[in-house]
Structure formats: structure tokens, C-alpha cells
Amino acid sequence: MRISTRAQRIEPFYVMEVAKAAGVLAREVAHTDRPMIFLNIGEPDFTAPPLVQEAAARAVRARATQYTQATGLDHLRERISAWYRQRFNVDVPARRIVVTAGASAALQLACLALIESGDEILMPDPSYPCNRHFVSAAEGKAVLIPTTAEERFQLTAAKVEAAWTDKTRGVLLASPSNPTGTSIAPDELRRIHEAVSKRGGITLIDEIYLGLSYDDAFGQTALAIDENVISINSFSKYFNMTGWRLGWLVVPEALVPVVERLAQNLFICASTVSQYAALACFEDESIAEYERRRAEFKARRDWFIPQLNALGLNVPVVPDGAFYAWADCTAFAEKLGISGSWDFAFETMKRAHVAVTPGRDFGTAETAKFVRFSTASSMAHLRESIERLRAMAENKDR
């Protein structure tokens, strides 16, 4: 059977490949005194709060399960619009919001609507691997630009201008970012957008972790800059609805019919039950619970990162959002007689029964020395992981 060149260009999602290996070992050690601890997947250990669960059940009982329009329930679009006003003091009209089957569908729709064959999209190195694969699936080319800790592992306007060519179509950013948890300073983001706009390009920004910001200096939506910024968001992270597969896309008004037409053909609509459930996310009781959970994620960050640094797993930039720690494992790996985060990840999985994500997925060769820890797990799991890693460093785990 002949496989399309498009499919062959898509590399494996190594995060999930490592997760599969961890799952196999987890079954083997499940009944021991050291079961597997998963710090590899970016999924909150919290689930949807009670009001959201009840709303989903009501929708099923009321048989409100038929297709919605491709852009989503009007009431949900209005609630998202109101959230932008209340949370970020930004006016985002509901008519510019398209509800999607997760942020992944939102990115796919944006890429298909805007990228032609051969177009180049500038992205930071490191960045979330699936983002560049969406560009590739749309026949474009992701151009990864190396970034530094001093730049918070984010692009700058100067680097965007230096990398721009006749083939460049725009930029795809993420703030806060996966895997680093760092955001772009608002002034720098404005400069990037101005540089892109001046060249007739597009600014795409993944804001799925925006609700999980811990620093007022960064926790602002790029939609405050210009209505031509295209923002991708999700109910997965801040709203704790990963498996419900629900997200949204904010686009300029003229682009809505284009995205709607694509969505009609590719997805019909996002899950109707999930949409009705998501209406309850914006109730005062739910928001209060989400804020309590956000404080818990921050507390985990504040405890865990100093512990990693003390072990020689250096986190060069304290994340201002999300639930990740991007750590240089070079010194720790040398103690174990190995090199690189790929071998480090499998060694910690085997010896400490702690699953982490190697940097291989997130960029070019420079990321190979980094490992991503997810602090979306419980504080108890984080504490136990540190103890196991400490024993591993001291060669006491055998």
C-alpha cells in the first residue's frame, strides 16, 4: 500500500511513544511498593468540577445530543466572549469565536485556512511538536528558530525579522509554552506582531495554558493587541476537560465563514454534550474551583522546581504558567553514566519508576539535553518522585 508523502513527513509523537513504554512497565510494577509515577503527560490530575459533570448529564437526559452548527452553540460562544471581558478586560465578539473539537482541531482549521503549499511558519525551538506537524499536514514547513533561556525560550521580534524570507507566511507561537511553561512578554509580543503584520504575515498563537498563568506580567491574551491575531484555546488545561475534546478559535471576522466551511466538512461540529457541559465552566462556583486548582498548580511548581535544581536537574527559567518544568539533565545523566534526555527518561522509568518526557520531541539537537517534567500530578506524587530521583542519583535505588 502506498503511503502519502504527507503522512510520511509526520514524525512519531515521542511523548506518546514514551508513554506507551511507561504503561507497559507500569503494569509490571503496579502491585509493588513502587508503582509507576507519571510526570510525562500534560494532563491535569483534576477532572471537570461537579457543575460541569451535572450539565453533561442533563444534556444527555434531555436528549440534547444532536449536531450543533459548525461554529458551536451560540450560547457557549457568548459565554467565552464574556469570559474574555471578565478575565482579561478584552472585547472579543462571540461572532469571531469558533468552537472546535479541541485545540488540535482549532490549529488544524487555522493551518488549512491560511497556509499554502511551501509556506514557511516560524516557530521557537523548543516548541510543542504537534504544532509543527499541523503546519506540515497543511503542506507548509515549520522553521524552528533556536531560543535561549535569556529569551525565556521564546521568539523575539529581532529573530523573526532576521529569519523572514520570501517564503515566510507568519509565526506560530505559544504563551505560556509547552514544554517550558514560559510566556512572551506583552511588549515583545506586540513587537513580533507588528513585524509580522508589516510583512503581510499572520500571527497564530496557542493560548491553551493562558488560564494557568501565575504572573500578572505575562497572563494577558494576545487578542488585546489586534483583532487580526489568531488565538487557539482549549477547555483541556485550565478547565480540566482533556478527554472531552473541546476548544475554540478566535479569528478575524472575515475568516469565520472560511473556518466554518472547513469545520463543516472535516468535523461537522464539536461534541454537543461537551459543549453543553462547558457552559457550566463559567458559573461562579466553577470559576472559584478552577482558581483554587490554579493556586494548587502554582504551589506544586514552587515546591518542585527548587527540588529539581538541588538534584542537578537545572531549570534555567522558572515557568510563569502551565504545569511543566524544562530541566537540563546533563549533570544528572553524567552521574548515571549516560548522555542525553532520551536515555535519561528510560533510565528513570526503569530504575525509579518515574515517567518523564525527553526533549527529543520538542525541537532540534539542542533540546536533547532537556527533559520535561509535568507538575500536573499530585503533590504526593511529586514528593515521592524527588525521593526516588535522589536515591537514583546516590545509587541507592538498586
Backbone torsions as a table, in degrees:
resi	resn	phi	psi	omega
1	MET	NA	131.0	-179.1
2	ARG	-82.4	126.5	179.2
3	ILE	-96.3	137.8	-177.8
4	SER	-64.1	148.5	176.3
5	THR	-64.7	-28.5	177.1
6	ARG	-59.7	-47.8	-179.1
7	ALA	-67.2	-36.5	-178.3
8	GLN	-68.9	-24.3	178.6
9	ARG	-71.9	-22.1	-176.0
10	ILE	-80.8	115.7	179.3
11	GLU	-74.0	160.3	174.2
12	PRO	-59.2	150.9	174.1
13	PHE	-87.3	93.5	-170.0
14	TYR	-64.9	-24.6	174.3
15	VAL	-54.9	-45.6	-178.0
16	MET	-76.8	-29.3	176.1
17	GLU	-64.5	-42.6	176.4
18	VAL	-65.4	-39.2	179.5
19	ALA	-61.8	-37.5	178.0
20	LYS	-63.5	-43.9	178.5
21	ALA	-63.5	-40.1	178.3
22	ALA	-64.9	-37.0	179.5
23	GLY	-64.4	-39.0	177.9
24	VAL	-62.8	-48.1	-180.0
25	LEU	-66.4	-35.1	-179.0
26	ALA	-59.4	-38.5	178.6
27	ARG	-66.0	-32.4	-179.1
28	GLU	-73.0	-30.0	-174.9
29	VAL	-109.6	9.9	-173.7
30	ALA	-59.1	-32.5	-174.4
31	HIS	-106.1	18.5	175.9
32	THR	-96.5	179.8	178.8
33	ASP	-80.8	-0.3	177.4
34	ARG	-134.5	71.3	176.3
35	PRO	-65.2	162.1	-177.8
36	MET	-65.7	136.3	172.1
37	ILE	-109.2	127.0	-174.7
38	PHE	-100.5	106.7	173.7
39	LEU	-115.7	29.6	-173.4
40	ASN	-108.2	-27.5	-174.0
41	ILE	-102.7	137.0	-179.9
42	GLY	-83.7	69.0	-178.2
43	GLU	-133.1	122.9	-179.7
44	PRO	-57.6	141.1	175.1
45	ASP	-76.7	-9.1	173.8
46	PHE	-84.1	148.9	173.4
47	THR	-107.9	-179.7	-179.2
48	ALA	-59.2	138.2	-177.9
49	PRO	-69.6	167.4	-171.6
50	PRO	-52.9	-44.4	-177.4
51	LEU	-61.8	-34.2	179.6
52	VAL	-70.4	-43.7	177.6
53	GLN	-61.9	-42.3	179.8
54	GLU	-64.8	-38.1	179.0
55	ALA	-63.9	-38.7	177.6
56	ALA	-64.2	-44.5	-179.9
57	ALA	-63.1	-39.2	178.4
58	ARG	-62.9	-40.4	179.9
59	ALA	-62.3	-42.3	179.3
60	VAL	-65.3	-45.5	-179.8
61	ARG	-62.9	-35.2	-179.5
62	ALA	-82.5	0.8	-179.2
63	ARG	61.0	31.3	176.8
64	ALA	-86.9	65.7	-173.6
65	THR	-125.9	7.1	178.9
66	GLN	-75.9	169.1	176.8
67	TYR	-56.0	146.4	166.3
68	THR	-102.2	176.7	172.4
69	GLN	-65.1	157.4	-173.2
70	ALA	-62.2	-26.5	179.9
71	THR	-83.5	-6.8	177.7
72	GLY	104.2	169.1	177.2
73	LEU	-60.1	130.8	179.0
74	ASP	-57.9	-39.9	-178.6
75	HIS	-63.4	-38.4	179.3
76	LEU	-68.7	-40.5	177.4
77	ARG	-60.9	-38.4	178.5
78	GLU	-67.6	-37.9	179.3
79	ARG	-68.2	-37.8	176.2
80	ILE	-64.0	-43.1	177.8
81	SER	-58.5	-44.5	179.3
82	ALA	-63.6	-34.7	179.2
83	TRP	-64.4	-39.4	176.6
84	TYR	-61.6	-40.3	179.1
85	ARG	-66.4	-44.8	-175.0
86	GLN	-73.9	-40.9	-172.9
87	ARG	-85.8	-39.8	-170.7
88	PHE	-120.2	-1.0	-179.6
89	ASN	56.5	41.9	-179.4
90	VAL	-126.0	134.7	178.9
91	ASP	-89.2	108.0	176.8
92	VAL	-119.8	100.7	-177.6
93	PRO	-58.1	141.4	-179.0
94	ALA	-57.7	-30.5	-177.5
95	ARG	-66.8	-15.2	178.1
96	ARG	-95.1	0.6	-176.2
97	ILE	-102.8	128.9	177.2
98	VAL	-118.4	119.9	178.6
99	VAL	-79.9	134.8	-172.1
100	THR	-130.5	168.2	178.5
101	ALA	-81.3	67.2	-177.2
102	GLY	89.1	166.2	177.0
103	ALA	-64.5	-28.2	179.0
104	SER	-61.1	-43.7	177.5
105	ALA	-65.8	-36.7	178.3
106	ALA	-61.6	-44.9	178.6
107	LEU	-65.1	-40.9	178.6
108	GLN	-62.1	-44.4	179.6
109	LEU	-62.7	-44.2	-179.7
110	ALA	-62.7	-44.0	-179.0
111	CYS	-65.9	-42.6	-179.7
112	LEU	-67.3	-31.1	-178.9
113	ALA	-76.2	-25.7	-166.9
114	LEU	-122.2	-16.8	-173.1
115	ILE	-106.5	128.3	174.8
116	GLU	-97.1	164.1	177.0
117	SER	-57.8	127.9	178.8
118	GLY	90.9	-11.3	177.1
119	ASP	-63.3	141.7	177.6
120	GLU	-106.5	137.0	179.0
121	ILE	-118.6	123.5	-179.5
122	LEU	-81.5	134.9	-179.1
123	MET	-140.7	153.1	176.6
124	PRO	-75.8	150.7	171.7
125	ASP	-114.0	108.0	16.4
126	PRO	-89.5	159.3	173.2
127	SER	-158.0	167.8	-176.7
128	TYR	-64.0	126.4	-171.1
129	PRO	-62.2	-38.2	-176.3
130	CYS	-63.4	-28.1	179.7
131	ASN	-60.7	-45.2	180.0
132	ARG	-70.6	-28.2	178.5
133	HIS	-72.4	-30.3	173.4
134	PHE	-63.4	-39.9	177.0
135	VAL	-62.1	-45.3	-179.3
136	SER	-64.0	-40.4	-179.4
137	ALA	-64.9	-25.2	177.0
138	ALA	-89.0	13.7	178.0
139	GLU	73.9	13.8	175.0
140	GLY	-94.4	-175.5	179.6
141	LYS	-132.3	123.3	175.9
142	ALA	-81.6	127.5	177.8
143	VAL	-109.1	109.7	-177.7
144	LEU	-85.5	126.8	-179.8
145	ILE	-108.0	119.6	-178.9
146	PRO	-58.5	139.1	178.1
147	THR	-125.1	166.1	-176.9
148	THR	-122.0	166.8	176.1
149	ALA	-61.7	-35.8	179.0
150	GLU	-62.5	-27.5	177.4
151	GLU	-93.4	8.2	-177.8
152	ARG	61.9	26.8	-178.7
153	PHE	56.8	35.5	179.4
154	GLN	-126.2	158.5	175.6
155	LEU	-70.0	155.6	172.2
156	THR	-118.9	161.8	177.8
157	ALA	-61.3	-38.4	-179.4
158	ALA	-62.3	-41.1	180.0
159	LYS	-70.7	-35.2	176.7
160	VAL	-63.7	-45.6	-180.0
161	GLU	-63.6	-39.9	-178.6
162	ALA	-68.4	-32.0	-175.8
163	ALA	-89.9	-9.8	-173.9
164	TRP	-69.1	133.4	176.9
165	THR	-131.4	-178.7	178.3
166	ASP	-64.2	-20.5	-179.0
167	LYS	-90.0	-11.0	-174.6
168	THR	-71.2	131.4	178.7
169	ARG	-102.5	-28.7	-178.9
170	GLY	168.1	-160.5	-178.8
171	VAL	-126.4	150.4	171.4
172	LEU	-124.9	111.0	-175.2
173	LEU	-112.2	170.7	173.2
174	ALA	-144.9	129.1	-176.4
175	SER	-152.0	110.9	-6.7
176	PRO	-63.4	158.4	-172.4
177	SER	-98.4	148.1	162.5
178	ASN	-107.6	115.8	29.3
179	PRO	-106.9	-1.0	-166.8
180	THR	-90.9	-21.0	-175.7
181	GLY	72.7	11.6	-178.8
182	THR	-99.6	153.6	179.7
183	SER	-114.4	163.5	174.9
184	ILE	-88.8	131.6	176.7
185	ALA	-58.8	135.8	-176.1
186	PRO	-52.7	-40.4	179.9
187	ASP	-64.5	-39.9	178.9
188	GLU	-68.8	-38.3	178.2
189	LEU	-63.4	-39.3	177.3
190	ARG	-62.8	-41.9	178.9
191	ARG	-64.7	-38.8	177.7
192	ILE	-62.0	-47.6	-178.7
193	HIS	-63.0	-38.6	178.0
194	GLU	-63.8	-41.2	178.8
195	ALA	-64.5	-40.4	179.1
196	VAL	-67.6	-47.5	-177.3
197	SER	-62.5	-38.2	180.0
198	LYS	-60.2	-27.1	-178.7
199	ARG	-100.0	10.3	177.8
200	GLY	74.3	22.0	-176.8
201	GLY	-95.6	-176.4	-179.0
202	ILE	-116.9	143.8	175.4
203	THR	-111.6	108.2	174.6
204	LEU	-102.8	133.7	179.4
205	ILE	-137.4	126.5	176.9
206	ASP	-83.9	112.6	-178.6
207	GLU	-117.1	32.0	-174.0
208	ILE	-69.1	-19.1	177.4
209	TYR	-101.7	9.2	-174.4
210	LEU	-59.2	-37.8	178.3
211	GLY	-63.5	-23.2	180.0
212	LEU	-100.2	52.7	174.2
213	SER	-97.8	143.7	-176.6
214	TYR	-118.0	0.7	-175.8
215	ASP	-133.2	119.5	-177.3
216	ASP	-59.8	-22.0	-179.7
217	ALA	-68.5	-20.6	-175.7
218	PHE	-118.3	-23.6	-170.1
219	GLY	-75.3	55.8	-178.8
220	GLN	-126.4	142.8	-180.0
221	THR	-79.2	143.2	176.7
222	ALA	-66.3	-15.6	179.2
223	LEU	-66.4	-14.5	176.1
224	ALA	-72.6	-16.5	-176.0
225	ILE	-79.1	-48.0	-170.5
226	ASP	-167.4	142.7	179.8
227	GLU	-70.6	-10.0	177.5
228	ASN	-87.1	-7.1	171.2
229	VAL	-68.3	137.9	179.7
230	ILE	-108.5	119.8	-175.0
231	SER	-113.2	136.1	175.5
232	ILE	-108.0	132.9	178.9
233	ASN	-140.7	177.9	-169.4
234	SER	-156.5	154.5	171.1
235	PHE	-91.4	4.1	-173.3
236	SER	-75.6	-42.3	-166.2
237	LYS	-93.6	-73.4	179.4
238	TYR	-61.1	-38.6	-176.1
239	PHE	-90.2	0.0	170.9
240	ASN	59.3	40.6	-178.0
241	MET	-124.1	52.6	-173.5
242	THR	-58.7	-54.5	-175.1
243	GLY	-77.3	-3.0	179.3
244	TRP	-80.0	-13.9	176.9
245	ARG	50.2	72.2	-178.3
246	LEU	-143.9	129.9	177.7
247	GLY	-148.8	-168.1	175.5
248	TRP	-156.3	165.1	-176.6
249	LEU	-132.8	133.6	174.6
250	VAL	-112.2	122.4	-175.2
251	VAL	-131.8	162.6	171.2
252	PRO	-58.1	148.5	-173.8
253	GLU	-55.9	-37.0	-178.0
254	ALA	-66.1	-20.9	-177.8
255	LEU	-88.5	-13.8	-176.4
256	VAL	-58.2	-49.1	-179.8
257	PRO	-60.6	-32.9	179.3
258	VAL	-67.4	-49.0	179.3
259	VAL	-64.7	-38.9	178.6
260	GLU	-60.6	-43.5	-179.7
261	ARG	-62.7	-42.6	176.7
262	LEU	-63.7	-44.2	-178.8
263	ALA	-63.3	-39.7	177.7
264	GLN	-56.0	-42.5	-176.4
265	ASN	-80.3	-36.7	-173.6
266	LEU	-88.0	-36.7	-171.2
267	PHE	-129.2	-13.9	-169.8
268	ILE	65.3	-62.8	176.6
269	CYS	-167.6	167.8	171.9
270	ALA	-73.8	163.8	179.8
271	SER	-51.6	124.0	-179.0
272	THR	-66.0	-43.5	179.2
273	VAL	-61.4	-42.9	178.6
274	SER	-62.5	-37.0	179.6
275	GLN	-65.4	-44.6	178.1
276	TYR	-64.7	-37.6	178.0
277	ALA	-63.4	-40.6	-175.6
278	ALA	-65.2	-23.1	176.2
279	LEU	-56.4	-33.5	-178.2
280	ALA	-77.3	-11.1	177.5
281	CYS	-61.5	-27.8	-171.5
282	PHE	-96.5	3.6	173.9
283	GLU	-68.4	150.2	-177.1
284	ASP	-55.6	-41.3	-179.2
285	GLU	-62.7	-40.7	179.3
286	SER	-68.0	-45.8	180.0
287	ILE	-60.0	-40.0	177.8
288	ALA	-60.5	-39.5	178.9
289	GLU	-69.3	-40.3	177.9
290	TYR	-63.3	-37.2	178.9
291	GLU	-69.0	-36.4	175.3
292	ARG	-62.6	-41.4	-179.9
293	ARG	-68.8	-37.9	176.3
294	ARG	-59.2	-42.1	177.3
295	ALA	-62.9	-35.1	177.9
296	GLU	-67.4	-42.6	176.5
297	PHE	-60.5	-40.4	178.6
298	LYS	-64.2	-41.9	178.9
299	ALA	-62.3	-39.5	177.6
300	ARG	-62.9	-45.4	177.8
301	ARG	-57.4	-48.7	-174.5
302	ASP	-63.8	-28.9	177.8
303	TRP	-85.2	-43.5	-167.5
304	PHE	-73.4	-42.2	-173.3
305	ILE	-65.1	-42.9	174.4
306	PRO	-59.6	-33.0	178.4
307	GLN	-66.7	-41.1	176.8
308	LEU	-62.6	-46.0	179.9
309	ASN	-58.4	-40.4	-179.2
310	ALA	-64.9	-26.0	179.2
311	LEU	-86.6	-2.5	-176.9
312	GLY	89.1	9.8	174.2
313	LEU	-97.1	84.0	-167.9
314	ASN	-73.6	124.6	174.4
315	VAL	-100.3	101.7	-170.1
316	PRO	-70.8	-22.7	177.8
317	VAL	-134.0	122.2	177.2
318	VAL	-68.1	122.9	-178.2
319	PRO	-66.0	139.0	178.2
320	ASP	-97.3	1.4	-179.9
321	GLY	-162.5	-176.6	-179.2
322	ALA	61.5	-155.0	179.0
323	PHE	-144.5	56.0	-179.1
324	TYR	-130.4	154.7	169.3
325	ALA	-127.1	121.0	-177.8
326	TRP	-101.3	101.9	-168.2
327	ALA	-115.4	138.1	174.0
328	ASP	-80.2	116.0	-175.3
329	CYS	-97.7	11.2	-174.0
330	THR	-55.4	-53.2	-176.2
331	ALA	-64.9	-41.9	-179.5
332	PHE	-65.2	-43.4	-179.3
333	ALA	-62.5	-37.1	178.4
334	GLU	-61.1	-36.7	176.5
335	LYS	-60.9	-31.9	-178.2
336	LEU	-88.4	-4.8	-179.7
337	GLY	77.1	26.5	178.7
338	ILE	-129.1	173.3	177.7
339	SER	-138.8	144.7	176.1
340	GLY	86.8	152.8	-174.5
341	SER	-76.4	-21.3	178.6
342	TRP	-65.2	-51.5	177.7
343	ASP	-65.2	-36.1	178.5
344	PHE	-60.6	-44.2	-178.2
345	ALA	-61.9	-42.0	-179.1
346	PHE	-74.6	-30.0	177.2
347	GLU	-68.5	-43.4	179.2
348	THR	-67.8	-34.3	177.2
349	MET	-63.4	-44.2	-175.5
350	LYS	-75.0	-43.5	-172.2
351	ARG	-92.8	-36.8	-177.0
352	ALA	-105.6	-8.2	-175.8
353	HIS	56.0	43.9	175.2
354	VAL	-124.2	119.8	-179.5
355	ALA	-93.3	126.4	177.5
356	VAL	-131.7	173.4	-176.5
357	THR	-111.6	122.3	177.8
358	PRO	-71.7	157.6	-175.8
359	GLY	-73.9	-6.5	-176.1
360	ARG	-51.8	-37.3	-176.6
361	ASP	-67.6	-27.0	-158.7
362	PHE	-97.8	3.2	178.8
363	GLY	170.5	-144.1	-176.4
364	THR	-95.3	-163.6	-170.9
365	ALA	-57.9	-32.1	-175.9
366	GLU	-63.3	-28.4	-178.3
367	THR	-76.1	-10.7	-175.3
368	ALA	-64.7	-17.3	179.2
369	LYS	-91.2	-3.1	-178.7
370	PHE	-102.9	153.0	174.6
371	VAL	-130.9	143.4	179.4
372	ARG	-104.3	122.7	171.4
373	PHE	-99.4	137.3	172.8
374	SER	-99.3	126.3	176.6
375	THR	-97.9	24.3	175.8
376	ALA	-78.5	-8.1	177.6
377	SER	-82.5	173.8	-175.1
378	SER	-71.8	160.0	177.0
379	MET	-61.2	-36.5	178.5
380	ALA	-61.3	-41.7	178.2
381	HIS	-68.0	-38.0	178.3
382	LEU	-63.8	-44.2	178.8
383	ARG	-62.2	-44.5	179.9
384	GLU	-64.9	-37.2	178.8
385	SER	-62.8	-42.5	179.0
386	ILE	-62.6	-41.6	178.6
387	GLU	-62.1	-42.0	179.9
388	ARG	-68.2	-39.8	178.0
389	LEU	-66.3	-37.7	178.0
390	ARG	-63.4	-44.3	177.7
391	ALA	-62.8	-36.7	178.4
392	MET	-65.9	-42.3	179.0
393	ALA	-63.7	-34.0	-178.7
394	GLU	-91.0	5.3	179.1
395	ASN	59.6	36.3	179.9
396	LYS	-106.5	6.4	-173.9
397	ASP	-93.8	-4.4	-174.8
398	ARG	-84.6	NA	NA
